Amino acid sequence: MSSLIKYLAALLLLLSCTDPSRARTSYTAAVVEYHPVDQRGNDSNFVLNANLAEYEKFIEEAKGQNADIVVFPEYGLTGLGASNTRKLALQYAQTVPPAPKHEEAAEVPCLSPNSSMAIRRLSCSSRKNKIYVVVNLPEVVPCNLNDLDCPEDGFYIYNTNVVFDRDGGVISKYHKYNLYLEKSMNKPQEPMYSTFQTDFSVTFGVFICFDILFKEPAFNLVKVMKVKNLIFSTAWISQLPFLTAVQTQESWAFGLDVNLLASGLNHPEAGNGGSGIYAGGKGRLASIMPSTSGSQLIITQVPLMQRVDAVPDSVNTVFQYKTTNSVSHMHLRHDDLSNYTFSQALVNGSNDIKLCNRNLCCNFHADVQFSDDGHEAPIYRFATADTQIKYGHTYKANIHVCALLYCEDVDETKCVYYPDDPQSLDNVNFKSIEISGNFLSSQMIFPSTLATSLEPLPVSSLSFMKNDDETTLQLTKDSQGLLTFALYARNFNSSTFEVSTLQP
């Protein structure tokens, strides 16, 4: 071997040893299910400092478990009070440095004594622990009162996610575009498409909470920008039968085949809670659907997904799986099903039917065995909807749904309630289910399932197939304790609906 070849071989060996991302097939991610410190007499300084101290502990713990990145929830530093009261939001609000453009160096607030207190402490924590950190906080931006959009107090306040790199530099930030009952926050004039690159060969996109149900920016980050790893900070309020927290997170990641790091605010008595790490078609790698208040770090390895549409290489990694199945204290809201078309109750054995609602037609099959134990069998129905709803009684959204639902009683509108005796559904065995509908390929389509544990069914028991004019979801393994088995789609191009069909 010539001296030149020996030199090149040694150089390649050195590069492979000094650049771990070259040999990586996964990265280690952490998300925090976080219960914020109480707002004692609206003392924002106390609350902010107390929560920052807890964040610093979680950052150190995540680094101690070799995490590359740690994500915190929406309103975790402030509590939800900051979303409703402008005066309180201003007390919490921070000045955030601009993200660098092109080859500019990122600003490191830890090295600047004039930085906002929370931004400086978070920068120092990420710098000390050499870890990527994503946090959510109110950001204050002065505006010109001559600007017609400028609020009377002279400031825009944005619901903002801030990203720090391993050196504590602010490398990206995102202003929430789809606000949800947040009176104190300002909506950006245009949606932001926020991404950042890491030293472990992953490009992340960032969005917040309610954004997950909309085209801009969340859906377009995947479909237009081809981002395959997404960060999701949320203060989600769970709603039956399609939009509980972990159900929504896994459905979105599974339906779009992307990695999703989801960090949720914890307050289950008010309906807030649910966090997880998801690997697209591989399903959830770690999750929690809490029944009691408290904070928890969720950490696992995640297979690499690049900004391409290729299937990732197989990953020989043992994934940690953490979950809480008790739901005795989780407050659940309920969807309005008044505009759905329903079938009769399912019978023992094979059930086949076609249902149409406006422009959507769904084909249903279910082979079900009800236990012959002398008790009245639980009620299940097929349901179809091509309708417009209002999320939070406020935000119009066009949806297409083909669903199999558990129903509390013969009243069809009661197919949105958690059973008084969830164990009774364990006596109902679904041998097979197949649902298909004439969904448009441009729609955002979720395979939405839910069991009495308030967790989705394992993706290993599902088959999800989508083409230009039909989408199909199949159950491939026996299942008990079923609440929801559905295709749930957001139709971004639907025609206008009559106001009379809307939920009041």
N, C-alpha and C positions, 0 to 999 in steps of 0.2 A: 504494500500500500504506500503510495507516495506521501510525502510530508504534507502536501496540500490537502489530500483526501483525509489524512489523519486529523488535520486542523479543522476541516469542515465537519467531520464526524464529532469531534470534541465540542465544537460550537453548537451543533444541534442538540447534543446531550445537555449542554449547559442551559440552552434556552428552554428545553422541556422541563428542566428542574427548577429554573428560576421563574417561569411563567406558568403557574398552576392551571390557568384557564385553558392552555393548549391541550391538556390531557383530561379536562373535566368533562363529565357527562351530566353533572347536576350541580346545583348550588344549595346552600343551606339558608332557609328563610324562617323568620319568626314574625308572628303577629301577636298583638296583645289584646285580649278581651279585657277591657278596662272599666272599672267602676270608679268614677271620679270622687274626689273629696267633696263633702257637702259644702254648699255655699252658705257659710255662716254669716248671717246678717248682711249678705251681699258684700262681704269683705273680699274684694277681688284680689288684693295683694296677698292675703293669707291663702286663698284658694289656689292661685296661680303658683305660688312658691311650694305649697304642699304637693300639688300634682307634679310639678317639675321634679321634686325630690323622688317621687315614685317612678317617674319616667327614667330618671338617671339610674335607678336600681335595675329596672327592666333592661335598659341598654347594656349595662354591665353584665347582667345575667345572660342575655342573648349572646354577647361576645364570649362569655365563659363557656358557652356551648357551641362555639365556632360558627355562629351565624354570620352570614355575609350582609344581611339586611334585616332590619326590624321595622315594623309598621305599627303605628298607633291610630286609634279611632277618631272619628269626627266628634268634635266638642269634648274630647277627653280632658284637655287642660282647663276648661272653663265650666263644664256642665252645660246643660241645655238652656239654662236661663239666659245665656249670652245670645241665643238665637232669637229671642223675643223682645228684649229690652235694649233699645239703641244706647241709652246712657251706660248700661252695664257692659255692652259690647265694646264701647269706646274705652272703658276702664281696662279691659283685657287686651285690646288690640295692640299689635306689634307692627313695627316698621320692618319690612323684609327686603333685603338687598335684591336687585334684579338678577335673574339668571344670566349666566355668561352667554355671549353670542359667538358663534364660530370658534376661533382659537383663543378667545379671551380666558384669562384665569378667573376661577370662581372666587368671589369675595368670602373671606373667612371671618365671620363675626366674632369668633373667639379671640382674634388678634386685634379687635377694634373695641376700645373701652366705651365708645359712643354708641355701640349697637344696643338695640332694645334688649331688655334683661332676659326674657325667655329665649329669644333667638340666640343670644350670646351663650347662655348656659347649655342649650341643646347642641350648638356648634362645638363647644368645648367637650361635651360628653361623647359626641361622635368622633371627634379628633382623638380624645384620650383612648377610646376603645377601638379605634380603627375599624369602624363599621358604618355602612350606609344606614341612615335614619330617615324615616318619613313621618312627619307630624302634621296635625291639623290645628289651625288656630285662626282667630280673626286678624286680618291684616288691614291696617289703616293706610289710605292713600289720599293725600290732600288733593282737592280739586278747585277749580276756579268757579266762584259763585256766579260769574257771568255765563257759565255753561248751564244750559237749561236742565241738564240731567244731574247737576251737582246738588246734593242734599243741602238743606238749610244750615247744617252745622259745618259745612265746608269740607266734608270727608266722604270718600267712598269707604265702606267696610266690606271686605270680601271674605267669604268662607274659603280659606286657603289651605292647600297642602304644600308643605315645604320639604324639599329633599336636600339632605346633607350628605356629602361624600365622606370617605374615610379620613380626610384631612380637615373635616368640619366646614368645608366650603359649601355655599348654597349653589347647587348645580341645576335646580329646577324648581318651579312652583306652578301651582294650578289654582285658578279661581273657579269655584263651583258655579256651573251654568244653570242647572235645573234646581232651583231652590224649592224647599218643601216647608211651607208655613214658617218661614224665617223672616219675621218682620224687621229685624234689625240689620239684615244683610242686603247688600246691593247686588243685583244681577249684572254681570259683565255685558257690555254691548254686543260682543261677539263671543262665540265659544272658543276656548283655548284648547289646543291640541298639545298637551304637555308630555314630553318623553325625555328620558335620560339614559345614557349609556353607562355601563359599569365595567370594572376591571375583570369581571368574571364572564365576559362575552355575552352579556344579556342587555337588551334594550327594553326598558319598562315604559308603559304608558300609565297615566295617573288620572283617576276620576273619583268622584265623591258621591256616596249614598244614592239619592234619587236619580242621578245621572244614569244608573244602570238600566233604566227602563226607557231610555231615549236614544235617538239616532245620533245626536250631537251632545258630547263628543264620544261617548263610550263605544257605541256600535261602529262608528266610523274609524276609531283608533284601530279596530281589528280589520274591518272590511276594506277600508281605503288605505290606511297607513301600514297595514300588515303587521301590526305589533302583536306578539304572541305571549307576552308576559305583562300582566296588568296588576296595578295596585289600587285597592278599594278601601277607603276609610268611610265608616258608616255609623249612623245612630239609628239603625233600622227599627221600624215598628212592625212586628209580624202580623200577618193577616191571612186567615184561612179563606179558601182552600189552596191558593196558588202562590202566595207571596210571604210565607214565613222566611226567616232570615237565611238559614243554611240551605233550605230548599231553593231560594232564589239565587244564592251565590253559586251553588253547584250546577243548577240548571243553566245559568248564563255561561259558565266555564265549559260545561259539557256541550251545550248547543253550538258554541262558537269554537270549540276545541282549542282553548287557550289555558295557560296557567293563570291563576288568580290568587292573590294574597289579600285576604279580606279581614280587616280588623274592626270589631264592633264595640260600640259603647254598651256597657253593662248596666241595665236597670230593669230586670225581668218583670218586676211588679207593674211597671208602666208599659211593658211590651218591648222594651229595648234589649237587645242581646243577640248573640250569634256571630261566631267568627270561624274562619277556616282557611286552609290552604288546599288548592285544587289543581289537578293536572289534566285538564281537558277531558278527553275520552277515557283517561285512566281513573277519573273520579276523584273523590276527596282523599287527601293524604292525611289530614288531621283536621278536627273540627270540634266545636263545643256549641251546644244549644242549652243555655243555662236555665236552671230552675230557681237559683238563689243568687243574691247579689255577691259580687266578688270579682277579683282580677286574676287573670291567668295568662301565662306565656305559653303559646303554642309554637312548636318548632319542629321542622322536619326538612328532609332533603327533597328537592324539586327537580325533575328532569328538565334539561335544557330545551327550550323552544326558541328558535330564532325568528327573525323578521322574514320568514319565508313560509310557504304553504306546505313544505315537506313534512313527513312524519318523522318525529325525533327518533334517534337511536334508542334501543332498549337500555334500561338503566338497572344495573345489578346493585340495587340499594334496598336495604330494609327500611321501610317507611314507618315512622312512629304514628300511631293512631290514637287520638284522645277524643273522648266524647262524653257528654252527660245526657242521659236518657230520661231522667225524671222531669216531668213538665207540670208538677203540681202548682207552681207559683208563677208560671209564665202567662201574662195577660195577652190575649189574642183578640185582634179585631176581625171583622167579618166582611167579606165581599158582598156586593149587591148582585144577585142572580135573577133579578126580575125580568130581564130581557132574554134569558136563555130559553132554549127549547129542550125539553126533557123527555126521556123515555119512561115507560112503566118501570116498576121495580124489577131488578134482575131476579130470575128464578134459578132453582138448582139445576145444574147442568150447563148446556150450551146456550148462549145468548147472542143473537146476531141481529143487527138493525142498522139502517141508514137514517141519519137525521140531518136536516138542512135548516139553516137560519140565515135569512137574507142571501148573501152570495157564497156562503160557506156550506159545504156538505161534508159530513164525516161518516165514515164506515166503522162500525164497532163490532168486535167479537170478544166474548169473555166466557171461559169455561170455569165455573165456580162451584164449589162444594160447600153447602151449609151444614153445620154439625147438627145431627139429629139428637139433641140433648133435651128436648121438651120445651126449650125456651123459644120465644119468638125470634126469628132470624133478623139480623140487621138489614137495613135497607140500603141498597146501592142503585144508582141510576146512571145512565149515559146522559150527557148534556152537550149542547152545541150553542155557540154564540158568535155572531158577527155583529158587534155592537160598539157603542161608545160609552165609556164609563168616566167617572171623575175620581182620580186618586185623591184621597184626603178631602173628598167632597168639593174639590177646587180645580184640579188640573185635568183637562180633557185628554183622553187617550183612546185610540181605536184599537180594539183587540179582536183576535180570532181565537176561539177555543174549541177543542174537541176533548172531552173529559169523561172519565169514570169517577164518580164521587160517592163517598159515604154520606148518607142523609140521616139526620137525627130522628125525623119522623116522616109521615106521608106528605107533609108540606114541602114542596120542592124548594122553596126559598130557604129552608132550614138545612140545605146541603152545604153548610158553611161552619158547622159547629163541631167542637171537639166532643167525643162521646163521654157521657157520664161514667160509663164503665168501659174503658178502653180494652180491657182484657177480653170482653165479649167478641171483639173483632178478631182475636186470635183463633176463634173457632170457625172462621170463614177462610177457606183455602182457595186462592185463585191459581188454577193450574196453568192457564194461559190467558193473555190479553193481547189484542191487537187493535190499534187505533190508527186510522189514516184520514187525511183531509186534503182538500185541494188548496193548500197554502201557496202563496206566491214565493218564488225563490228569493225575492228582494226583502222579504219580511225577516224580522228577528224572531226566530222560533226556538222555544225552550222545550226540552223534554222534562216535564214537571211531575215529580212523584213525591209522595209523603206518606210516612207510616205513623203509627200512634206514638212513636218515640220522638216525633217532630224532626226526624232525619229523613232524607230521601232514601229510596231503595238503592242498594249497591248497584253501580253501573255494570257490574259483571252479570247482573240478572236482566239487563236491558239490551235491546237492539234499536238503534236510532238511525233511520235512513231518510235522506232528503234529496229530492231532485227538483226539476224545474216546475212541475205541476202537481206533485204529491209528496207528502211527508208522512212517514210511518213510525210509530213507536210500538215495540213489542215487549212483552214480559216473557223471558225465556226460562225462568225458574219459578217453582212454586213460591207463593208469597202469602203471608198472613198479616193481620193488623194494618190493613191498607186504608188510607184516607183519601188519597188523590192519585190518579194515574192519568196524565193529560199531556196534550200538546197545547202550549200557550204561546201565542204570537202577538207581537206588537206590529200593527199594520200602519206604516208611516205614510202610505199613499192612498188611504181610503177616502171615499167621498164624504161630504158633509152629512151629518145625521140631524134628524129633527130634534129640537131642544126638548120636546116632550118625552123623549126616550131617556133623558139623563137622570141620574140620581140627584135628588134635591139636596 
